[in-house]
């Protein structure tokens, strides 16, 4: 997967590139589990400004806004958006994430993925999705990211 990245966020905080890529992967997996044939999904992340400390150094980024778009195998429009407040390796993202296909809400979750599989120190078991319910590139601040469409084809809806 090729990425277009901008300036990384602060040390110790969330990284917009990692959040965008991981959200795209986990959302693709969930849409496929829901029976959708995901042709491609492209995600962009923008770190929220965390401000500065008393000494003028940047605070770690604690939230990243993510916007994704894509297409199903049948040409349907996929949009995914949310505010990510935590990430465990590339296994899961936490926050509030909504996915829609052709305007119909497919899921609204607070956890996307399996946090028990976290590769970078995530603890605890999986947290099930909750609340099932019926888009920037590099920003002027240099803190956004974008990943181009990636083909994948699984027969489905």
C-alpha positions as CSV (number, residue, x, y, z in Angstrom):
1,X,0.0,0.0,0.0
2,X,1.5,3.3,-1.0
3,X,1.0,6.3,1.3
4,X,1.3,10.0,1.0
5,X,2.4,11.4,4.3
6,X,2.9,14.7,5.8
7,X,4.6,15.9,9.0
8,X,4.3,13.3,11.7
9,X,2.4,14.2,14.9
10,X,4.1,14.6,18.3
11,X,6.1,11.9,20.0
12,X,4.1,9.7,22.3
13,X,0.8,10.6,20.7
14,X,-1.2,9.2,17.9
15,X,0.3,9.3,14.4
16,X,-2.2,10.3,11.7
17,X,-0.6,8.1,9.0
18,X,-0.8,4.9,11.2
19,X,-4.3,5.8,12.3
20,X,-5.6,6.3,8.7
21,X,-4.0,3.1,7.4
22,X,-5.1,1.0,10.3
23,X,-8.7,2.4,10.2
24,X,-8.9,1.6,6.5
25,X,-7.7,-2.0,7.0
26,X,-10.0,-2.7,10.0
27,X,-13.0,-1.0,8.3
28,X,-12.4,-3.1,5.1
29,X,-12.3,-6.3,7.2
30,X,-15.6,-5.4,9.0
31,X,-17.4,-4.5,5.8
32,X,-16.3,-7.8,4.3
33,X,-17.6,-9.6,7.4
34,X,-20.9,-7.7,6.8
35,X,-21.0,-9.2,3.3
36,X,-19.8,-6.3,1.2
37,X,-17.5,-6.7,-1.8
38,X,-14.9,-4.0,-1.0
39,X,-13.1,-3.0,-4.2
40,X,-11.0,-0.2,-2.6
41,X,-10.9,2.2,0.4
42,X,-8.7,5.3,0.7
43,X,-8.4,6.9,4.1
44,X,-7.0,10.3,5.3
45,X,-6.2,11.3,8.8
46,X,-5.8,14.7,10.4
47,X,-4.3,15.0,13.9
48,X,-6.3,17.3,16.2
49,X,-4.2,20.2,17.5
50,X,-3.2,19.1,21.0
51,X,-1.7,22.5,21.9
52,X,1.6,23.2,23.6
53,X,3.0,22.8,27.1
54,X,4.0,25.7,29.4
55,X,7.5,25.4,28.0
56,X,6.2,25.7,24.4
57,X,6.8,22.1,23.3
58,X,3.9,20.3,21.5
59,X,1.6,18.0,23.5
60,X,1.2,14.5,22.2
61,X,-1.8,14.1,19.8
62,X,-4.7,12.4,21.5
63,X,-7.2,12.3,18.7
64,X,-7.1,11.9,14.9
65,X,-10.1,12.6,12.6
66,X,-10.3,10.0,9.8
67,X,-12.3,10.2,6.6
68,X,-12.3,7.4,4.1
69,X,-14.0,6.8,0.8
70,X,-14.2,3.8,-1.5
71,X,-16.2,1.6,-3.8
72,X,-17.8,-1.8,-3.7
73,X,-17.4,-4.3,-6.4
74,X,-20.8,-3.3,-7.8
75,X,-19.8,0.4,-7.8
76,X,-21.5,1.4,-4.6
77,X,-20.1,4.3,-2.7
78,X,-18.4,3.6,0.7
79,X,-17.7,6.4,3.2
80,X,-16.2,5.9,6.6
81,X,-15.5,8.6,9.1
82,X,-14.7,9.1,12.8
83,X,-12.6,10.4,15.6
84,X,-9.9,8.0,16.7
85,X,-8.7,8.3,20.3
86,X,-6.7,5.1,20.6
87,X,-4.9,2.4,18.6
88,X,-3.4,-0.9,19.5
89,X,-0.8,-1.9,16.9
90,X,-2.5,-2.5,13.6
91,X,-5.1,-4.8,15.2
92,X,-7.6,-2.2,16.4
93,X,-8.7,1.4,16.6
94,X,-10.8,3.0,19.3
95,X,-13.0,6.1,19.1
96,X,-16.2,6.5,17.2
97,X,-16.3,5.1,13.7
98,X,-19.2,5.1,11.2
99,X,-19.4,3.3,7.9
100,X,-22.0,3.8,5.2
101,X,-22.5,2.1,1.8
102,X,-24.7,3.9,-0.7
103,X,-26.0,6.2,2.1
104,X,-27.1,3.3,4.4
105,X,-25.3,3.0,7.7
106,X,-23.6,-0.3,8.0
107,X,-22.0,0.2,11.4
108,X,-21.3,2.7,14.1
109,X,-18.7,1.3,16.6
110,X,-16.4,2.4,19.4
111,X,-13.9,-0.3,18.7
112,X,-12.9,-1.6,15.2
113,X,-10.8,-4.7,15.1
114,X,-9.5,-7.2,17.7
115,X,-7.5,-5.5,20.4
116,X,-6.4,-8.8,21.8
117,X,-4.3,-9.3,18.7
118,X,-2.5,-6.0,19.2
119,X,1.1,-6.2,18.1
120,X,2.5,-3.3,20.1
121,X,1.6,-3.9,23.7
122,X,-2.2,-3.6,23.7
123,X,-3.6,-5.4,26.8
124,X,-7.0,-7.0,27.4
125,X,-9.4,-9.1,25.3
126,X,-11.5,-8.0,22.4
127,X,-14.1,-5.4,22.9
128,X,-17.2,-6.1,20.8
129,X,-18.6,-3.3,18.5
130,X,-21.3,-1.3,20.1
131,X,-24.2,0.7,18.8
132,X,-24.9,-0.8,15.5
133,X,-27.1,1.8,13.8
134,X,-29.6,1.6,11.0
135,X,-12.3,13.6,3.6
136,X,-9.0,15.5,3.8
137,X,-5.6,15.0,2.1
138,X,-2.5,16.8,3.4
139,X,-3.8,19.8,5.2
140,X,-2.2,23.3,5.1
141,X,-0.8,22.5,8.6
142,X,1.0,19.5,7.1
143,X,-0.7,17.0,9.6
144,X,-3.0,15.1,7.3
145,X,-2.4,11.9,5.3
146,X,-3.8,10.1,2.4
147,X,-3.6,6.5,1.2
148,X,-4.6,5.8,-2.5
149,X,-7.1,3.2,-3.4
150,X,-6.0,-0.4,-3.1
151,X,-7.8,-3.2,-5.1
152,X,-9.3,-6.1,-3.4
153,X,-12.0,-8.3,-4.6
154,X,-14.2,-10.6,-2.5
155,X,-17.5,-11.7,-3.9
156,X,-20.4,-10.3,-1.8
157,X,-23.1,-7.7,-2.0
